[in-house]
Amino acid sequence: TVFSVEDFGSYFIYLGFGLVIWSTISSSIANSPQLFQHNSSNIKNMNLKSIFYTLEEWSFQLQTFFQSFILVFFVFIFFKFSLLSNLLLYSWIPFLNLFIFIYWFPILVCLICVRFTDFAQLVPIVLQLIFLISPILYRKENLGSLDWITNINFIYQILAPLRNSLIEGFVNYQDSFLILAFNFVGLFLTNLILNNESKRLPFLL
């Protein structure tokens, strides 16, 4: 009633995929401020490169995502069998964008929080605001004249193409490759910053 749902079956799938993808994105970002803090003892006493800890966290997020996604997907496939063909044919680039994004962006947040510790307190607040203004619980059309918000919401630009490719079997390849290029730039620059900051990390923790 609140979200003007007419077709509960399609909304159920829309909501489920949206929450699974959002949960992975928000979890990877929310955990990032304390990533190096939790490993401070190892960073100070062991000769391991800092990228090891970022890859460890990334692999954990991927594992958690696949566990949730596979379970939800096999439930939804009974409601809409075309999800299987959509997954195999259309979702490769949106999945790649998601996986790259949840690696480099949390690292960037983590490095900022190492330098400016108070910034970590803002992360959950900003994530909550982004969740509320993102069409995850409701459809984009419900925003009406405010739908321009989704165009400047980069996290939603990662979530929406993946969800659309799964449900509708549609991919805007121009936008997807543009996001992919942005992700690769973010990945390169973040790893460059991480390498430069690695020597200072023991003194910042």
MDTraj code that builds the backbone (N, CA, C; nanometers):
import mdtraj as md
import numpy as np

residues = "THR VAL PHE SER VAL GLU ASP PHE GLY SER TYR PHE ILE TYR LEU GLY PHE GLY LEU VAL ILE TRP SER THR ILE SER SER SER ILE ALA ASN SER PRO GLN LEU PHE GLN HIS ASN SER SER ASN ILE LYS ASN MET ASN LEU LYS SER ILE PHE TYR THR LEU GLU GLU TRP SER PHE GLN LEU GLN THR PHE PHE GLN SER PHE ILE LEU VAL PHE PHE VAL PHE ILE PHE PHE LYS PHE SER LEU LEU SER ASN LEU LEU LEU TYR SER TRP ILE PRO PHE LEU ASN LEU PHE ILE PHE ILE TYR TRP PHE PRO ILE LEU VAL CYS LEU ILE CYS VAL ARG PHE THR ASP PHE ALA GLN LEU VAL PRO ILE VAL LEU GLN LEU ILE PHE LEU ILE SER PRO ILE LEU TYR ARG LYS GLU ASN LEU GLY SER LEU ASP TRP ILE THR ASN ILE ASN PHE ILE TYR GLN ILE LEU ALA PRO LEU ARG ASN SER LEU ILE GLU GLY PHE VAL ASN TYR GLN ASP SER PHE LEU ILE LEU ALA PHE ASN PHE VAL GLY LEU PHE LEU THR ASN LEU ILE LEU ASN ASN GLU SER LYS ARG LEU PRO PHE LEU LEU".split()
xyz = np.array([
    [0.0826, -0.1207, 0.0000],
    [0.0000, 0.0000, 0.0000],
    [0.0859, 0.1255, 0.0000],
    [0.1871, 0.1272, 0.0858],
    [0.2729, 0.2455, 0.0982],
    [0.3464, 0.2744, -0.0318],
    [0.3969, 0.1680, -0.0967],
    [0.4769, 0.1867, -0.2173],
    [0.3973, 0.1641, -0.3454],
    [0.2659, 0.1620, -0.3340],
    [0.1770, 0.1491, -0.4506],
    [0.2100, 0.0250, -0.5329],
    [0.2177, -0.0898, -0.4676],
    [0.2516, -0.2147, -0.5347],
    [0.1261, -0.2740, -0.5983],
    [0.1318, -0.2963, -0.7296],
    [0.0194, -0.3556, -0.8006],
    [0.0435, -0.5043, -0.8267],
    [0.1639, -0.5374, -0.8719],
    [0.1997, -0.6766, -0.8995],
    [0.2978, -0.7227, -0.7929],
    [0.2492, -0.7941, -0.6932],
    [0.3352, -0.8324, -0.5805],
    [0.4469, -0.9260, -0.6237],
    [0.4203, -1.0154, -0.7207],
    [0.5223, -1.1109, -0.7653],
    [0.6446, -1.0422, -0.8213],
    [0.6239, -0.9467, -0.9130],
    [0.7366, -0.8754, -0.9732],
    [0.8053, -0.7853, -0.8701],
    [0.7256, -0.7263, -0.7805],
    [0.7835, -0.6412, -0.6765],
    [0.8688, -0.7239, -0.5801],
    [0.8244, -0.8460, -0.5519],
    [0.8973, -0.9356, -0.4636],
    [1.0373, -0.9625, -0.5179],
    [1.0471, -0.9877, -0.6490],
    [1.1768, -1.0122, -0.7133],
    [1.2593, -0.8841, -0.7166],
    [1.1947, -0.7738, -0.7524],
    [1.2603, -0.6417, -0.7570],
    [1.3214, -0.6069, -0.6214],
    [1.2433, -0.6254, -0.5171],
    [1.2876, -0.5929, -0.3816],
    [1.3995, -0.6864, -0.3370],
    [1.3838, -0.8154, -0.3653],
    [1.4824, -0.9134, -0.3206],
    [1.6194, -0.8895, -0.3804],
    [1.6260, -0.8733, -0.5131],
    [1.7543, -0.8471, -0.5774],
    [1.8132, -0.7141, -0.5313],
    [1.7286, -0.6144, -0.5161],
    [1.7763, -0.4841, -0.4709],
    [1.8407, -0.4905, -0.3342],
    [1.7776, -0.5627, -0.2424],
    [1.8305, -0.5722, -0.1062],
    [1.9579, -0.6555, -0.0993],
    [1.9651, -0.7616, -0.1792],
    [2.0862, -0.8448, -0.1796],
    [2.2058, -0.7656, -0.2314],
    [2.1856, -0.6942, -0.3418],
    [2.2954, -0.6149, -0.3992],
    [2.3326, -0.5005, -0.3061],
    [2.2306, -0.4312, -0.2517],
    [2.2583, -0.3211, -0.1601],
    [2.3302, -0.3686, -0.0352],
    [2.2912, -0.4824, 0.0167],
    [2.3532, -0.5360, 0.1372],
    [2.5022, -0.5570, 0.1168],
    [2.5410, -0.6061, 0.0001],
    [2.6830, -0.6274, -0.0293],
    [2.7579, -0.4951, -0.0405],
    [2.6989, -0.4003, -0.1119],
    [2.7639, -0.2701, -0.1290],
    [2.7786, -0.1990, 0.0051],
    [2.6704, -0.1925, 0.0811],
    [2.6731, -0.1197, 0.2085],
    [2.7634, -0.1877, 0.3098],
    [2.7641, -0.3217, 0.3115],
    [2.8495, -0.3945, 0.4051],
    [2.9967, -0.3708, 0.3747],
    [3.0334, -0.3727, 0.2474],
    [3.1733, -0.3513, 0.2103],
    [3.2199, -0.2105, 0.2472],
    [3.1315, -0.1122, 0.2321],
    [3.1676, 0.0261, 0.2653],
    [3.1651, 0.0480, 0.4163],
    [3.0633, -0.0067, 0.4836],
    [3.0497, 0.0125, 0.6285],
    [3.1643, -0.0511, 0.7064],
    [3.2174, -0.1624, 0.6569],
    [3.3277, -0.2308, 0.7260],
    [3.4636, -0.1705, 0.6958],
    [3.4705, -0.0896, 0.5920],
    [3.6006, -0.0408, 0.5462],
    [3.6728, 0.0541, 0.6422],
    [3.6033, 0.1426, 0.7166],
    [3.6786, 0.2358, 0.8024],
    [3.7682, 0.1671, 0.9051],
    [3.7296, 0.0492, 0.9517],
    [3.8059, -0.0202, 1.0553],
    [3.8943, -0.1314, 0.9995],
    [3.9070, -0.1395, 0.8684],
    [3.9816, -0.2499, 0.8081],
    [4.1254, -0.2577, 0.8577],
    [4.1977, -0.1482, 0.8492],
    [4.3367, -0.1490, 0.8927],
    [4.3485, -0.1439, 1.0437],
    [4.2502, -0.0837, 1.1091],
    [4.2517, -0.0806, 1.2555],
    [4.2440, -0.2218, 1.3131],
    [4.1579, -0.3046, 1.2568],
    [4.1423, -0.4418, 1.3044],
    [4.2657, -0.5266, 1.2784],
    [4.3453, -0.4852, 1.1797],
    [4.4668, -0.5591, 1.1466],
    [4.5930, -0.4829, 1.1863],
    [4.5781, -0.3872, 1.2763],
    [4.6921, -0.3005, 1.3120],
    [4.8093, -0.3787, 1.3692],
    [4.7793, -0.4795, 1.4505],
    [4.8866, -0.5583, 1.5105],
    [4.9676, -0.6311, 1.4037],
    [4.8989, -0.6893, 1.3068],
    [4.9688, -0.7595, 1.1980],
    [5.0454, -0.6627, 1.1089],
    [4.9862, -0.5471, 1.0841],
    [5.0522, -0.4480, 0.9986],
    [5.1814, -0.3995, 1.0624],
    [5.1816, -0.3852, 1.1945],
    [5.3003, -0.3359, 1.2650],
    [5.4071, -0.4433, 1.2859],
    [5.3644, -0.5690, 1.2917],
    [5.4589, -0.6745, 1.3304],
    [5.4885, -0.7776, 1.2222],
    [5.4136, -0.7749, 1.1137],
    [5.4353, -0.8740, 1.0089],
    [5.4707, -0.8047, 0.8783],
    [5.5496, -0.8734, 0.7993],
    [5.5960, -0.8161, 0.6729],
    [5.5015, -0.8553, 0.5586],
    [5.3740, -0.8161, 0.5742],
    [5.2749, -0.8404, 0.4704],
    [5.2338, -0.7079, 0.4078],
    [5.2188, -0.7073, 0.2777],
    [5.1751, -0.5854, 0.2108],
    [5.0310, -0.5544, 0.2479],
    [4.9996, -0.4271, 0.2547],
    [4.8650, -0.3854, 0.2958],
    [4.7573, -0.4330, 0.2004],
    [4.7948, -0.4570, 0.0747],
    [4.6947, -0.5034, -0.0225],
    [4.6392, -0.6402, 0.0168],
    [4.7168, -0.7173, 0.0923],
    [4.6706, -0.8484, 0.1380],
    [4.5421, -0.8351, 0.2200],
    [4.5379, -0.7363, 0.3087],
    [4.4209, -0.7192, 0.3963],
    [4.2995, -0.6718, 0.3170],
    [4.3241, -0.5919, 0.2139],
    [4.2122, -0.5456, 0.1308],
    [4.1552, -0.6605, 0.0486],
    [4.2418, -0.7460, -0.0032],
    [4.1950, -0.8608, -0.0804],
    [4.1235, -0.9624, 0.0084],
    [4.1704, -0.9751, 0.1308],
    [4.1057, -1.0654, 0.2261],
    [3.9628, -1.0205, 0.2544],
    [3.9450, -0.8903, 0.2787],
    [3.8119, -0.8359, 0.3048],
    [3.7241, -0.8468, 0.1806],
    [3.7825, -0.8202, 0.0646],
    [3.7080, -0.8279, -0.0617],
    [3.6582, -0.9698, -0.0867],
    [3.7440, -1.0684, -0.0642],
    [3.7041, -1.2075, -0.0851],
    [3.5927, -1.2479, 0.0117],
    [3.5972, -1.1946, 0.1335],
    [3.4900, -1.2221, 0.2296],
    [3.3577, -1.1641, 0.1815],
    [3.3607, -1.0415, 0.1299],
    [3.2389, -0.9781, 0.0789],
    [3.1832, -1.0538, -0.0415],
    [3.2712, -1.1008, -0.1292],
    [3.2270, -1.1784, -0.2446],
    [3.1628, -1.3097, -0.2010],
    [3.2247, -1.3751, -0.1050],
    [3.1700, -1.5009, -0.0545],
    [3.0319, -1.4802, 0.0062],
    [3.0179, -1.3756, 0.0852],
    [2.8887, -1.3450, 0.1475],
    [2.7833, -1.3131, 0.0421],
    [2.8243, -1.2383, -0.0597],
    [2.7309, -1.2032, -0.1665],
    [2.6814, -1.3278, -0.2397],
    [2.7730, -1.4149, -0.2789],
    [2.7336, -1.5333, -0.3551],
    [2.6433, -1.6251, -0.2735],
    [2.6700, -1.6350, -0.1445],
    [2.5838, -1.7177, -0.0598],
    [2.4406, -1.6642, -0.0585],
    [2.4278, -1.5336, -0.0430],
    [2.2943, -1.4722, -0.0399],
    [2.2285, -1.4750, -0.1771],
    [2.3066, -1.4405, -0.2794],
    [2.2514, -1.4293, -0.4146],
    [2.2023, -1.5635, -0.4666],
    [2.2820, -1.6677, -0.4484],
    [2.2436, -1.7998, -0.4994],
    [2.1149, -1.8473, -0.4331],
    [2.1045, -1.8267, -0.3032],
    [1.9839, -1.8676, -0.2315],
    [1.8613, -1.7928, -0.2833],
    [1.8732, -1.6616, -0.2938],
    [1.7610, -1.5792, -0.3411],
    [1.7281, -1.6114, -0.4864],
    [1.8310, -1.6297, -0.5681],
    [1.8098, -1.6554, -0.7106],
    [1.7310, -1.7836, -0.7334],
    [1.7654, -1.8891, -0.6612],
    [1.6971, -2.0159, -0.6819],
    [1.5531, -2.0132, -0.6291],
    [1.5245, -1.9242, -0.5366],
    [1.3854, -1.9048, -0.4941],
    [1.3084, -1.8288, -0.6013],
    [1.3684, -1.7227, -0.6533],
    [1.3003, -1.6379, -0.7508],
    [1.2797, -1.7068, -0.8853],
    [1.3665, -1.8014, -0.9167],
    [1.3571, -1.8646, -1.0484],
    [1.2267, -1.9436, -1.0631],
    [1.1654, -1.9807, -0.9517],
    [1.0355, -2.0487, -0.9567],
    [0.9238, -1.9508, -0.9919],
    [0.9465, -1.8232, -0.9648],
    [0.8480, -1.7211, -0.9982],
    [0.8669, -1.6699, -1.1411],
    [0.9952, -1.6674, -1.1848],
    [1.0244, -1.6132, -1.3182],
    [1.1445, -1.6887, -1.3752],
    [1.1170, -1.7870, -1.4609],
    [1.2232, -1.8743, -1.5112],
    [1.3204, -1.8016, -1.6028],
    [1.2765, -1.6925, -1.6653],
    [1.3641, -1.6181, -1.7563],
    [1.4828, -1.5553, -1.6835],
    [1.4804, -1.5523, -1.5506],
    [1.5943, -1.4993, -1.4746],
    [1.7227, -1.5748, -1.5073],
    [1.7105, -1.7049, -1.5343],
    [1.8295, -1.7862, -1.5631],
    [1.8955, -1.7422, -1.6929],
    [1.8170, -1.7254, -1.7983],
    [1.8740, -1.6808, -1.9260],
    [1.9248, -1.5375, -1.9162],
    [1.8538, -1.4537, -1.8410],
    [1.9001, -1.3162, -1.8224],
    [2.0345, -1.3126, -1.7513],
    [2.0496, -1.3987, -1.6518],
    [2.1762, -1.4061, -1.5785],
    [2.2907, -1.4473, -1.6699],
    [2.2676, -1.5468, -1.7531],
    [2.3733, -1.6016, -1.8383],
    [2.4067, -1.5111, -1.9568],
    [2.3076, -1.4368, -2.0054],
    [2.3281, -1.3598, -2.1279],
    [2.3591, -1.2121, -2.1062],
    [2.3028, -1.1525, -2.0013],
    [2.3067, -1.0067, -1.9920],
    [2.3775, -0.9491, -1.8691],
    [2.4096, -1.0304, -1.7726],
    [2.4518, -0.9753, -1.6433],
    [2.6025, -0.9699, -1.6208],
    [2.6808, -1.0078, -1.7212],
    [2.8253, -1.0180, -1.6990],
    [2.8905, -0.8836, -1.6664],
    [2.8639, -0.7846, -1.7466],
    [2.9270, -0.6534, -1.7234],
    [2.8757, -0.5885, -1.5947],
    [2.7439, -0.5882, -1.5668],
    [2.6978, -0.5338, -1.4381],
    [2.7573, -0.6054, -1.3173],
    [2.7745, -0.7385, -1.3266],
    [2.8393, -0.8114, -1.2174],
    [2.9841, -0.7662, -1.2014],
    [3.0546, -0.7513, -1.3125],
    [3.1943, -0.7070, -1.3085],
    [3.2050, -0.5694, -1.2460],
    [3.1137, -0.4804, -1.2815],
    [3.1138, -0.3457, -1.2231],
    [3.0923, -0.3510, -1.0718],
    [3.0012, -0.4381, -1.0281],
    [2.9776, -0.4520, -0.8846],
    [3.1021, -0.5021, -0.8132],
    [3.1654, -0.6061, -0.8669],
    [3.2790, -0.6679, -0.8000],
    [3.3988, -0.5725, -0.7919],
    [3.4223, -0.4962, -0.8986],
    [3.5337, -0.4005, -0.8969],
    [3.5037, -0.2867, -0.8002],
    [3.3786, -0.2400, -0.8021],
    [3.3414, -0.1268, -0.7169],
    [3.3563, -0.1596, -0.5686],
    [3.3120, -0.2790, -0.5266],
    [3.3196, -0.3132, -0.3834],
    [3.4618, -0.3452, -0.3401],
    [3.5564, -0.3395, -0.4336],
    [3.6977, -0.3498, -0.3947],
    [3.7599, -0.2117, -0.3772],
    [3.7543, -0.1276, -0.4824],
    [3.8321, -0.0044, -0.4772],
    [3.7661, 0.1049, -0.3926],
    [3.6330, 0.1147, -0.3973],
    [3.5695, 0.2240, -0.3240],
    [3.5836, 0.2088, -0.1720],
    [3.5620, 0.0903, -0.1138],
    [3.5869, 0.0745, 0.0303],
    [3.7318, 0.1032, 0.0706],
    [3.8275, 0.0707, -0.0172],
    [3.9671, 0.1025, 0.0142],
    [3.9857, 0.2532, 0.0233],
    [3.9244, 0.3252, -0.0698],
    [3.9342, 0.4710, -0.0677],
    [3.8756, 0.5276, 0.0611],
    [3.7588, 0.4763, 0.1013],
    [3.6964, 0.5193, 0.2268],
    [3.7874, 0.4864, 0.3447],
    [3.8461, 0.3673, 0.3413],
    [3.9358, 0.3233, 0.4486],
    [4.0563, 0.4156, 0.4623],
    [4.1173, 0.4513, 0.3523],
    [4.2356, 0.5372, 0.3554],
    [4.2015, 0.6776, 0.4061],
    [4.0838, 0.7263, 0.3705],
    [4.0399, 0.8561, 0.4217],
    [4.0197, 0.8494, 0.5720],
    [3.9603, 0.7385, 0.6184],
    [3.9328, 0.7233, 0.7618],
    [4.0619, 0.7058, 0.8432],
    [4.1646, 0.6492, 0.7826],
    [4.2929, 0.6369, 0.8514],
    [4.3528, 0.7747, 0.8754],
    [4.3384, 0.8603, 0.7767],
    [4.3919, 0.9974, 0.7879],
    [4.3040, 1.0848, 0.8765],
    [4.1725, 1.0715, 0.8593],
    [4.0769, 1.1544, 0.9323],
    [3.9805, 1.0623, 1.0060],
    [4.0124, 1.0277, 1.1279],
    [3.9394, 0.9239, 1.2020],
    [3.7924, 0.9591, 1.2259],
    [3.7598, 1.0866, 1.2385],
    [3.6206, 1.1260, 1.2617],
    [3.5312, 1.0981, 1.1413],
    [3.5934, 1.0846, 1.0246],
    [3.5171, 1.0592, 0.9025],
    [3.4418, 0.9265, 0.9112],
    [3.4958, 0.8324, 0.9881],
    [3.4330, 0.7007, 1.0013],
    [3.2921, 0.7096, 1.0597],
    [3.2678, 0.8099, 1.1434],
    [3.1355, 0.8239, 1.2051],
    [3.0306, 0.8697, 1.1040],
    [3.0748, 0.9309, 0.9957],
    [2.9811, 0.9782, 0.8936],
    [2.9383, 0.8681, 0.7979],
    [3.0220, 0.7650, 0.7853],
    [2.9970, 0.6618, 0.6847],
    [2.8604, 0.5952, 0.7017],
    [2.8232, 0.5434, 0.8197],
    [2.6912, 0.4801, 0.8315],
    [2.5755, 0.5773, 0.8104],
    [2.5948, 0.7030, 0.8457],
    [2.4890, 0.8028, 0.8267],
    [2.4665, 0.8282, 0.6781],
    [2.5768, 0.8462, 0.6049],
    [2.5668, 0.8688, 0.4607],
    [2.5071, 0.7479, 0.3904],
    [2.5472, 0.6285, 0.4329],
    [2.4922, 0.5067, 0.3728],
    [2.3413, 0.4977, 0.3939],
    [2.2959, 0.5346, 0.5128],
    [2.1522, 0.5300, 0.5416],
    [2.0765, 0.6289, 0.4540],
    [2.1335, 0.7476, 0.4358],
    [2.0695, 0.8478, 0.3506],
    [2.0634, 0.8006, 0.2053],
    [2.1727, 0.7416, 0.1581],
    [2.1759, 0.6913, 0.0205],
    [2.0725, 0.5816, 0.0020],
    [2.0578, 0.4953, 0.1021],
    [1.9581, 0.3882, 0.0940],
    [1.8172, 0.4457, 0.0808],
    [1.7877, 0.5495, 0.1565],
    [1.6534, 0.6063, 0.1567],
    [1.6195, 0.6790, 0.0267],
    [1.7200, 0.7395, -0.0364],
    [1.6928, 0.8136, -0.1600],
    [1.7170, 0.7288, -0.2846],
    [1.7529, 0.6023, -0.2657],
    [1.7739, 0.5125, -0.3791],
    [1.6492, 0.4264, -0.4001],
    [1.6051, 0.4084, -0.5234],
    [1.4889, 0.3235, -0.5509],
    [1.5208, 0.1751, -0.5292],
    [1.5258, 0.1360, -0.4039],
    [1.5506, -0.0034, -0.3678],
    [1.4235, -0.0647, -0.3111],
    [1.3627, 0.0053, -0.2161],
    [1.2350, -0.0401, -0.1600],
    [1.1175, 0.0011, -0.2478],
    [1.1384, 0.1014, -0.3301],
    [1.0331, 0.1527, -0.4175],
    [1.0894, 0.1641, -0.5588],
    [1.0038, 0.1882, -0.6540],
    [1.0471, 0.1978, -0.7932],
    [1.0878, 0.3411, -0.8279],
    [1.1739, 0.3520, -0.9263],
    [1.2262, 0.4823, -0.9663],
    [1.1146, 0.5772, -1.0083],
    [1.0101, 0.5224, -1.0698],
    [0.8996, 0.6059, -1.1175],
    [0.8293, 0.6775, -1.0021],
    [0.8370, 0.6189, -0.8828],
    [0.7701, 0.6783, -0.7673],
    [0.8346, 0.8086, -0.7221],
    [0.9560, 0.8346, -0.7703],
    [1.0229, 0.9601, -0.7349],
    [0.9663, 1.0788, -0.8118],
    [0.8985, 1.0508, -0.9203],
    [0.8394, 1.1591, -0.9985],
    [0.9443, 1.2553, -1.0509],
    [0.9254, 1.3837, -1.0229],
    [1.0177, 1.4859, -1.0717],
    [1.1531, 1.4817, -1.0019],
    [1.1646, 1.4008, -0.8960],
    [1.2915, 1.3892, -0.8232],
    [1.3782, 1.2748, -0.8748],
    [1.3424, 1.2138, -0.9882],
    [1.4192, 1.0999, -1.0372],
    [1.5602, 1.1382, -1.0816],
    [1.5877, 1.2695, -1.0928],
    [1.7234, 1.3135, -1.1263],
    [1.8236, 1.2759, -1.0169],
    [1.7729, 1.2502, -0.8961],
    [1.8612, 1.2118, -0.7848],
    [1.9367, 1.0841, -0.8191],
    [1.8702, 0.9922, -0.8884],
    [1.9347, 0.8646, -0.9211],
    [2.0503, 0.8822, -1.0179],
    [2.0484, 0.9897, -1.0968],
    [2.1552, 1.0120, -1.1945],
    [2.2859, 1.0551, -1.1293],
    [2.2784, 1.1155, -1.0096],
    [2.4000, 1.1584, -0.9404],
    [2.4343, 1.0640, -0.8249],
    [2.3584, 0.9573, -0.8135],
    [2.3796, 0.8578, -0.7084],
    [2.4617, 0.7436, -0.7676],
    [2.5954, 0.7496, -0.7492],
    [2.6815, 0.6529, -0.8175],
    [2.6603, 0.5111, -0.7662],
    [2.6309, 0.4966, -0.6386],
    [2.6070, 0.3626, -0.5844],
    [2.4847, 0.3005, -0.6516],
    [2.3824, 0.3804, -0.6744],
    [2.2637, 0.3289, -0.7442],
    [2.2960, 0.2937, -0.8885],
    [2.3915, 0.3641, -0.9484],
    [2.4320, 0.3342, -1.0851],
    [2.5038, 0.1995, -1.0948],
    [2.5520, 0.1496, -0.9829],
    [2.6101, 0.0149, -0.9788],
    [2.4991, -0.0878, -0.9576],
    [2.4050, -0.0556, -0.8710],
    [2.2989, -0.1495, -0.8342],
    [2.1957, -0.1685, -0.9451],
    [2.1464, -0.0587, -1.0002],
    [2.0331, -0.0642, -1.0939],
    [2.0616, -0.1453, -1.2205],
    [2.1768, -0.1263, -1.2890],
    [2.2003, -0.2049, -1.4110],
    [2.2040, -0.3554, -1.3860],
    [2.2581, -0.3954, -1.2717],
    [2.2618, -0.5381, -1.2404],
    [2.1218, -0.5921, -1.2165],
    [2.0450, -0.5211, -1.1383],
    [1.9073, -0.5646, -1.1128],
    [1.8249, -0.5661, -1.2413],
    [1.8400, -0.4634, -1.3247],
    [1.7642, -0.4577, -1.4503],
    [1.8038, -0.5700, -1.5456],
    [1.9327, -0.6010, -1.5501],
    [1.9777, -0.7082, -1.6402],
    [1.9222, -0.8427, -1.5974],
    [1.9083, -0.8632, -1.4681],
    [1.8556, -0.9893, -1.4166],
    [1.7050, -1.0011, -1.4389],
    [1.6329, -0.8935, -1.4101],
    [1.4865, -0.8990, -1.4151],
    [1.4335, -0.8795, -1.5566],
    [1.4885, -0.7820, -1.6276],
    [1.4331, -0.7442, -1.7574],
    [1.5136, -0.7978, -1.8749],
    [1.6353, -0.8473, -1.8492],
    [1.7195, -0.8925, -1.9594],
    [1.7627, -0.7782, -2.0486],
    [1.7890, -0.6642, -1.9867],
    [1.8271, -0.5445, -2.0622],
    [1.9551, -0.4854, -2.0048],
    [2.0470, -0.4474, -2.0935],
    [2.1709, -0.3821, -2.0523],
    [2.1953, -0.2624, -2.1433],
    [2.2156, -0.1464, -2.0843],
    [2.2585, -0.0298, -2.1602],
    [2.4110, -0.0365, -2.1684],
    [2.4613, -0.0905, -2.2801],
    [2.6042, -0.1179, -2.2892],
    [2.6884, 0.0088, -2.2862],
    [2.6350, 0.1177, -2.3406],
    [2.7099, 0.2432, -2.3387],
    [2.7342, 0.2889, -2.1953],
    [2.6290, 0.2907, -2.1138],
    [2.6434, 0.3308, -1.9739],
    [2.7265, 0.2303, -1.8952],
    [2.7077, 0.1022, -1.9243],
    [2.7795, -0.0020, -1.8504],
    [2.9299, 0.0055, -1.8759],
    [2.9688, 0.0274, -2.0017],
    [3.1118, 0.0382, -2.0322],
    [3.1703, 0.1678, -1.9770],
    [3.0884, 0.2723, -1.9709],
    [3.1343, 0.3975, -1.9108],
    [3.1612, 0.3787, -1.7617],
    [3.0707, 0.3089, -1.6937],
    [3.0898, 0.2787, -1.5510],
    [3.2096, 0.1869, -1.5324],
    [3.2267, 0.0917, -1.6239],
    [3.3414, 0.0009, -1.6160],
    [3.4721, 0.0782, -1.6286],
    [3.4767, 0.1727, -1.7215],
    [3.5965, 0.2551, -1.7382],
    [3.6242, 0.3365, -1.6120],
    [3.5177, 0.3920, -1.5536],
    [3.5313, 0.4677, -1.4285],
    [3.5827, 0.3779, -1.3166],
    [3.5327, 0.2551, -1.3121],
    [3.5778, 0.1603, -1.2108],
    [3.7260, 0.1281, -1.2251],
    [3.7711, 0.1094, -1.3483],
    [3.9120, 0.0790, -1.3698],
    [4.0007, 0.1971, -1.3315],
    [3.9544, 0.3183, -1.3594],
    [4.0294, 0.4378, -1.3174],
    [4.0345, 0.4439, -1.1649],
    [3.9195, 0.4200, -1.0995],
    [3.9152, 0.4183, -0.9539],
    [4.0042, 0.3109, -0.8960],
    [4.0046, 0.1933, -0.9587],
    [4.0893, 0.0825, -0.9133],
    [4.2376, 0.1183, -0.9237],
    [4.2761, 0.1773, -1.0350],
    [4.4164, 0.2146, -1.0563],
    [4.4607, 0.3215, -0.9569],
    [4.3806, 0.4270, -0.9438],
    [4.4189, 0.5377, -0.8553],
    [4.4202, 0.4948, -0.7087],
    [4.3230, 0.4130, -0.6694],
    [4.3167, 0.3685, -0.5299],
    [4.4363, 0.2818, -0.4947],
    [4.4742, 0.1912, -0.5837],
    [4.5912, 0.1072, -0.5575],
    [4.7188, 0.1899, -0.5559],
    [4.7229, 0.2945, -0.6364],
    [4.8380, 0.3848, -0.6359],
    [4.8491, 0.4563, -0.5019],
    [4.7363, 0.5058, -0.4511],
    [4.7338, 0.5726, -0.3205],
    [4.7692, 0.4746, -0.2092],
    [4.7160, 0.3525, -0.2201],
    [4.7433, 0.2507, -0.1184],
    [4.8916, 0.2180, -0.1116],
    [4.9552, 0.2056, -0.2261],
    [5.0991, 0.1770, -0.2280],
    [5.1794, 0.2915, -0.1667],
    [5.1366, 0.4137, -0.1940],
    [5.2074, 0.5294, -0.1377],
    [5.1875, 0.5408, 0.0128],
    [5.0707, 0.4981, 0.0614],
    [5.0397, 0.5103, 0.2037],
    [5.0866, 0.3904, 0.2863],
    [5.1259, 0.2825, 0.2202],
    [5.1598, 0.1586, 0.2916],
    [5.2707, 0.1791, 0.3937],
    [5.3715, 0.2562, 0.3584],
    [5.4838, 0.2767, 0.4492],
    [5.4448, 0.3603, 0.5708],
    [5.3408, 0.4407, 0.5574],
    [5.2982, 0.5277, 0.6674],
    [5.1954, 0.4605, 0.7574],
    [5.1335, 0.3533, 0.7096],
    [5.0251, 0.2915, 0.7849],
    [5.0616, 0.2545, 0.9296],
    [5.1787, 0.1916, 0.9555],
    [5.2112, 0.1558, 1.0945],
    [5.2148, 0.2765, 1.1883],
    [5.2439, 0.3939, 1.1337],
    [5.2537, 0.5138, 1.2158],
    [5.1200, 0.5853, 1.2310],
    [5.0248, 0.5510, 1.1438],
    [4.8932, 0.6138, 1.1483],
    [4.7935, 0.5353, 1.2310],
    [4.8248, 0.4090, 1.2570],
    [4.7314, 0.3230, 1.3306],
    [4.7552, 0.3292, 1.4804],
])
top = md.Topology()
chain = top.add_chain()
for i, resn in enumerate(residues, 1):
    res = top.add_residue(resn, chain, resSeq=i)
    for name in ("N", "CA", "C"):
        top.add_atom(name, md.element.get_by_symbol(name[0]), res)
traj = md.Trajectory(xyz[None], top)
